[in-house]
């Protein structure tokens, strides 16, 4: 009899990181995988699933316009609880630090359903940075039964918090699985953006700076300062292309389009699907981001990353010298980016492949640990 695993996610980053694990789990005959989407990033999430040849078994459709975090949490708790009643999973898998992850874990805990936390143990030590993600990740960790940590540092964080060692598996990060799989696909198929894509106009003989931003703690003044820095950089470096896939959040759209529209060497585009975004990362000269996942992906491609945040829950990326925290002050962003654009030696020092997040087989390690857990649970029931 197959064991039922219910995988719950709702945002694009979650889907990217869970997709390779879903592909592996669906190949295991002893596992019945049920994918539940909360629909936090409906359009962007659908693009990811299509790229990996996956589909959801259940869509909770929780998002409404101008939804608050409390409103989202309320709706999630109700709908996920009903989904658990219907599916009756043997274990629930959640990922990372989203509201979906914490509420899905909480609903499972209330029903005495075991919880597996993928990408567990990352910490900044500051509940406001990133907000609310740091709290979501910590709260999920308190009630999880299995913790799949990407690094030994994240494992050690959990041990300091009292999680038993036998409940932790150091796996690497599934985002590297996804990245390497997609890069191989793009390379072997000689994939390139279609002629009607705005990316098709990018020139191969010009350097390109890729920008992303979506963190809530940067809303308002933070995004304004970032946009002012980008405007200054575009003016100082007219020979450089700046490409910004603009997040759909209205707070981000207002700042970015209000301050950066109409500039010749700044290309503002819609959020890109995973194929296009991996192509952009591989094509980029430098990446500016406040994303957590890109801090893991870009160094694996040998791309220098300037992080538009004060702290990172991924300190391992800083050790390789390929990622630098620059915050959101306009002058600092301009200075650090210009330094890499103008100083070849400084650029080469950061443009090196470095990844402490595994070799692209994290999904297999997680699947094997889940199967051992099922066996251990069955043996405990037999002994009882």
C-alpha positions as CSV (number, residue, x, y, z in Angstrom):
1,X,0.0,0.0,0.0
2,X,1.4,3.4,-1.0
3,X,2.0,6.1,1.5
4,X,0.4,9.4,0.7
5,X,2.5,12.5,0.7
6,X,0.8,15.9,0.4
7,X,3.0,18.6,-0.9
8,X,1.7,22.1,-0.2
9,X,3.0,25.3,-1.9
10,X,1.6,28.5,-3.3
11,X,4.4,30.9,-4.5
12,X,6.6,30.7,-7.5
13,X,9.8,30.2,-5.5
14,X,8.2,27.4,-3.6
15,X,7.1,25.7,-6.8
16,X,10.6,26.0,-8.3
17,X,12.2,24.4,-5.3
18,X,9.6,21.7,-4.8
19,X,9.2,20.8,-8.5
20,X,12.4,18.6,-8.7
21,X,11.3,16.8,-5.5
22,X,7.9,16.2,-6.9
23,X,9.3,14.8,-10.1
24,X,11.4,12.3,-8.0
25,X,8.6,11.4,-5.7
26,X,6.3,10.6,-8.6
27,X,8.8,8.0,-9.8
28,X,8.7,6.1,-6.5
29,X,6.0,3.3,-6.6
30,X,5.6,3.2,-2.8
31,X,4.6,6.9,-2.7
32,X,1.3,8.5,-3.7
33,X,2.1,12.2,-4.2
34,X,-0.7,14.7,-3.9
35,X,0.2,18.3,-4.9
36,X,-1.9,21.0,-3.3
37,X,-1.5,24.6,-4.6
38,X,-2.8,27.5,-2.4
39,X,-2.5,29.8,-5.5
40,X,-0.6,32.7,-3.9
41,X,1.3,33.3,-7.2
42,X,-1.3,31.8,-9.6
43,X,0.0,32.8,-13.0
44,X,3.7,32.6,-12.1
45,X,3.3,29.3,-10.3
46,X,1.5,27.8,-13.3
47,X,4.4,28.7,-15.6
48,X,6.8,26.8,-13.3
49,X,4.7,23.7,-13.2
50,X,4.4,23.7,-16.9
51,X,8.2,24.0,-17.3
52,X,8.7,20.9,-15.1
53,X,5.9,18.9,-16.6
54,X,3.8,18.9,-13.4
55,X,0.2,19.6,-12.6
56,X,-1.6,20.2,-9.3
57,X,-4.1,17.8,-7.8
58,X,-5.8,20.5,-5.8
59,X,-6.0,24.3,-6.2
60,X,-7.3,26.2,-3.1
61,X,-7.5,29.6,-4.9
62,X,-7.0,31.6,-1.8
63,X,-5.7,34.9,-3.2
64,X,-8.0,38.0,-3.4
65,X,-7.2,41.5,-4.3
66,X,-5.5,43.7,-1.6
67,X,-5.4,40.7,0.7
68,X,-3.7,41.1,4.1
69,X,-1.4,38.6,5.7
70,X,-4.0,37.9,8.4
71,X,-6.7,37.5,5.8
72,X,-4.5,35.1,3.8
73,X,-3.7,33.1,6.9
74,X,-7.3,32.9,7.9
75,X,-8.4,31.6,4.5
76,X,-5.5,29.2,4.2
77,X,-6.1,27.6,7.5
78,X,-9.8,26.9,6.7
79,X,-9.1,25.6,3.1
80,X,-6.0,23.6,3.9
81,X,-7.8,21.9,6.9
82,X,-10.6,20.8,4.5
83,X,-8.0,19.5,2.1
84,X,-6.4,17.4,4.8
85,X,-9.8,16.0,5.7
86,X,-10.3,15.0,2.1
87,X,-6.9,13.6,1.3
88,X,-5.9,12.2,4.7
89,X,-2.1,12.4,4.0
90,X,0.5,10.3,5.9
91,X,2.8,13.3,5.9
92,X,2.7,16.9,4.7
93,X,5.7,18.6,3.0
94,X,6.1,22.3,3.1
95,X,8.9,24.5,1.9
96,X,10.9,27.4,3.4
97,X,9.4,30.5,4.9
98,X,6.1,31.5,3.3
99,X,2.8,32.1,4.9
100,X,1.6,29.0,3.0
101,X,4.3,26.9,4.6
102,X,3.6,28.0,8.2
103,X,-0.2,27.7,8.0
104,X,0.0,24.4,6.1
105,X,2.2,23.1,8.9
106,X,0.0,24.5,11.6
107,X,-3.1,22.9,10.1
108,X,-1.3,19.6,9.9
109,X,-0.1,19.9,13.5
110,X,-3.7,20.5,14.7
111,X,-4.7,17.2,12.9
112,X,-1.7,15.2,14.2
113,X,-0.3,14.8,10.7
114,X,3.5,14.6,10.5
115,X,5.3,17.5,8.8
116,X,8.4,17.5,6.6
117,X,10.0,20.9,6.3
118,X,12.2,21.3,3.2
119,X,14.9,24.0,3.4
120,X,14.7,24.0,7.1
121,X,17.0,25.8,9.6
122,X,17.9,29.0,7.8
123,X,18.1,31.9,10.2
124,X,19.0,35.6,10.4
125,X,18.3,35.9,14.1
126,X,16.2,39.0,13.4
127,X,12.4,38.6,13.2
128,X,12.1,41.8,11.1
129,X,14.7,40.7,8.5
130,X,13.2,39.2,6.3
131,X,9.7,39.9,7.4
132,X,7.5,37.9,7.9
133,X,9.6,35.1,6.4
134,X,12.0,34.7,9.4
135,X,9.1,34.1,11.7
136,X,7.3,31.8,9.3
137,X,10.5,29.6,9.0
138,X,11.1,29.5,12.8
139,X,7.5,28.7,13.6
140,X,7.4,25.9,11.0
141,X,10.5,24.5,12.5
142,X,9.0,24.3,16.0
143,X,6.2,21.9,14.9
144,X,7.9,20.0,12.1
145,X,8.8,16.3,12.5
146,X,11.4,16.0,9.7
147,X,13.8,18.8,8.9
148,X,15.6,18.8,5.5
149,X,18.4,21.2,5.9
150,X,20.3,22.5,2.9
151,X,23.7,22.9,4.8
152,X,25.4,21.9,8.0
153,X,25.0,25.5,9.2
154,X,21.2,25.3,9.0
155,X,21.4,21.9,10.7
156,X,23.4,23.4,13.5
157,X,20.8,26.2,13.9
158,X,18.2,23.5,14.5
159,X,20.4,21.6,16.9
160,X,20.9,24.8,19.0
161,X,17.1,25.1,19.1
162,X,16.7,21.6,20.5
163,X,15.7,19.6,17.4
164,X,17.0,16.0,17.8
165,X,19.8,15.1,15.3
166,X,17.9,12.1,14.1
167,X,15.1,14.3,12.9
168,X,17.4,16.3,10.7
169,X,18.8,15.4,7.2
170,X,21.4,17.6,5.5
171,X,20.3,17.4,1.9
172,X,21.6,20.3,-0.1
173,X,19.1,22.6,-1.6
174,X,16.5,21.5,-4.2
175,X,16.9,24.8,-6.0
176,X,20.2,23.6,-7.3
177,X,18.5,20.5,-8.6
178,X,16.0,22.7,-10.4
179,X,18.7,25.1,-11.7
180,X,21.0,22.4,-13.1
181,X,18.1,20.5,-14.7
182,X,16.8,23.6,-16.5
183,X,20.3,24.8,-17.5
184,X,21.0,21.4,-19.1
185,X,17.6,21.6,-20.9
186,X,18.3,25.1,-22.2
187,X,21.8,24.1,-23.3
188,X,21.0,20.9,-25.0
189,X,18.0,22.3,-26.8
190,X,19.9,25.6,-27.8
191,X,16.9,27.4,-26.3
192,X,16.6,31.2,-26.8
193,X,13.7,33.6,-26.1
194,X,11.2,33.8,-29.0
195,X,11.2,36.6,-31.5
196,X,8.2,38.2,-29.8
197,X,9.8,38.2,-26.4
198,X,11.2,41.6,-25.2
199,X,14.3,39.7,-24.2
200,X,15.0,38.9,-27.8
201,X,16.3,42.5,-28.3
202,X,19.1,42.0,-25.8
203,X,22.5,42.4,-27.5
204,X,25.1,39.7,-27.1
205,X,27.9,42.3,-27.2
206,X,26.7,44.3,-24.2
207,X,27.0,43.4,-20.5
208,X,23.7,42.9,-18.7
209,X,22.8,43.6,-15.1
210,X,19.8,41.6,-13.9
211,X,17.6,43.0,-11.1
212,X,14.9,41.4,-9.0
213,X,13.1,42.7,-5.9
214,X,10.0,41.8,-3.9
215,X,10.8,41.8,-0.2
216,X,8.1,43.3,2.0
217,X,10.6,45.0,4.3
218,X,11.8,47.0,1.2
219,X,8.3,48.4,0.3
220,X,8.2,52.1,0.3
221,X,11.4,54.0,0.9
222,X,13.6,50.9,0.3
223,X,12.3,50.3,-3.2
224,X,12.5,54.0,-4.0
225,X,16.2,54.1,-3.0
226,X,16.8,51.0,-5.1
227,X,15.2,52.5,-8.1
228,X,17.1,55.8,-7.7
229,X,20.3,53.7,-7.7
230,X,19.3,51.9,-10.9
231,X,18.5,55.2,-12.6
232,X,21.9,56.6,-11.6
233,X,23.7,53.4,-12.7
234,X,22.0,53.4,-16.1
235,X,23.1,57.1,-16.6
236,X,26.7,56.3,-15.6
237,X,26.9,53.2,-17.7
238,X,25.1,53.7,-20.9
239,X,26.9,50.7,-22.5
240,X,25.3,48.3,-20.0
241,X,21.8,46.8,-20.3
242,X,19.7,46.7,-17.1
243,X,16.9,44.1,-17.1
244,X,14.3,44.2,-14.4
245,X,11.5,41.5,-14.4
246,X,9.0,43.5,-12.2
247,X,7.2,41.6,-9.5
248,X,3.4,41.8,-9.7
249,X,2.9,43.2,-6.2
250,X,1.4,46.7,-6.6
251,X,3.9,48.2,-4.1
252,X,6.8,47.0,-6.3
253,X,5.1,48.0,-9.6
254,X,4.3,51.5,-8.4
255,X,7.9,52.3,-7.4
256,X,9.6,50.6,-10.3
257,X,7.4,51.9,-13.2
258,X,7.1,55.3,-11.6
259,X,10.9,55.9,-11.3
260,X,12.4,53.8,-14.1
261,X,10.1,53.9,-17.1
262,X,11.3,55.4,-20.3
263,X,15.1,55.0,-19.8
264,X,16.9,53.7,-22.9
265,X,19.1,51.0,-21.3
266,X,16.6,49.9,-18.6
267,X,14.3,47.1,-19.8
268,X,11.3,46.6,-17.5
269,X,9.6,43.3,-18.3
270,X,6.8,41.2,-16.8
271,X,7.9,38.4,-14.4
272,X,9.5,35.7,-16.5
273,X,8.8,32.0,-16.5
274,X,11.6,29.7,-15.2
275,X,13.1,29.0,-18.6
276,X,13.4,32.7,-19.4
277,X,14.7,33.5,-15.9
278,X,17.4,30.8,-15.9
279,X,18.4,32.0,-19.3
280,X,18.7,35.6,-18.0
281,X,20.7,34.5,-15.0
282,X,23.1,32.6,-17.2
283,X,23.4,35.6,-19.5
284,X,23.8,38.2,-16.8
285,X,27.1,39.9,-15.9
286,X,26.0,40.9,-12.4
287,X,22.8,40.2,-10.5
288,X,21.2,42.6,-8.0
289,X,18.5,41.0,-5.9
290,X,16.7,40.8,-2.6
291,X,15.7,37.2,-3.3
292,X,16.8,34.4,-1.1
293,X,16.7,31.7,-3.8
294,X,18.8,33.7,-6.2
295,X,21.5,34.0,-3.6
296,X,21.8,30.2,-3.9
297,X,21.3,29.9,-7.7
298,X,23.5,32.7,-9.1
299,X,26.8,31.7,-7.4
300,X,26.2,28.2,-8.8
301,X,26.4,29.8,-12.3
302,X,29.4,31.9,-11.4
303,X,27.5,35.2,-11.3
304,X,28.4,38.0,-8.8
305,X,25.4,38.8,-6.6
306,X,24.8,42.1,-4.7
307,X,22.0,41.5,-2.2
308,X,19.7,44.4,-1.6
309,X,19.1,43.5,2.0
310,X,20.8,44.2,5.4
311,X,21.0,40.6,6.5
312,X,20.8,37.1,4.9
313,X,19.5,33.9,6.3
314,X,22.0,32.2,4.0
315,X,25.4,33.1,5.5
316,X,27.1,30.3,3.6
317,X,26.9,32.2,0.4
318,X,28.9,35.0,1.8
319,X,31.9,32.7,2.6
320,X,32.7,32.1,-1.0
321,X,33.1,35.8,-1.8
322,X,30.7,35.7,-4.7
323,X,27.8,37.3,-2.8
324,X,27.9,40.7,-1.0
325,X,25.2,42.4,1.2
326,X,24.8,46.0,0.0
327,X,21.5,47.0,1.6
328,X,19.1,49.6,0.1
329,X,21.0,52.8,0.4
330,X,21.3,54.4,-3.1
331,X,24.9,55.5,-2.7
332,X,26.1,52.0,-1.6
333,X,24.3,50.2,-4.5
334,X,25.7,52.6,-7.0
335,X,29.2,52.3,-5.6
336,X,29.3,48.5,-5.3
337,X,27.8,47.9,-8.8
338,X,30.0,50.5,-10.5
339,X,33.0,48.9,-8.8
340,X,32.2,45.5,-10.4
341,X,31.5,47.1,-13.8
342,X,34.6,49.2,-13.8
343,X,37.2,47.0,-12.1
344,X,37.9,43.8,-14.0
345,X,40.0,42.3,-11.2
346,X,37.3,42.9,-8.6
347,X,34.8,41.4,-11.0
348,X,36.8,38.3,-11.6
349,X,37.3,37.8,-7.9
350,X,33.5,37.5,-7.5
351,X,32.6,35.8,-10.8
352,X,33.5,32.2,-9.6
353,X,31.3,29.2,-9.3
354,X,30.6,28.5,-5.6
355,X,27.8,26.6,-4.1
356,X,27.6,25.2,-0.6
357,X,24.1,23.9,-1.4
358,X,24.8,20.5,-2.9
359,X,25.4,18.9,-6.2
360,X,21.9,18.7,-7.6
361,X,20.7,15.6,-5.9
362,X,18.9,17.0,-2.9
363,X,15.6,15.7,-4.1
364,X,16.8,12.1,-4.2
365,X,18.2,12.4,-0.6
366,X,14.9,13.8,0.7
367,X,12.9,11.0,-1.1
368,X,15.2,8.3,0.4
369,X,14.8,9.8,3.9
370,X,11.0,9.9,3.5
371,X,11.0,6.2,2.6
372,X,13.1,5.3,5.6
373,X,10.8,7.4,7.8
374,X,7.8,5.4,6.5
375,X,9.6,2.2,7.2
376,X,10.5,3.3,10.7
377,X,6.9,4.4,11.4
378,X,5.6,1.1,10.2
379,X,8.0,-0.8,12.4
380,X,7.0,1.3,15.4
381,X,3.4,0.5,14.8
382,X,4.2,-3.2,14.6
383,X,6.2,-3.1,17.8
384,X,3.3,-1.3,19.6
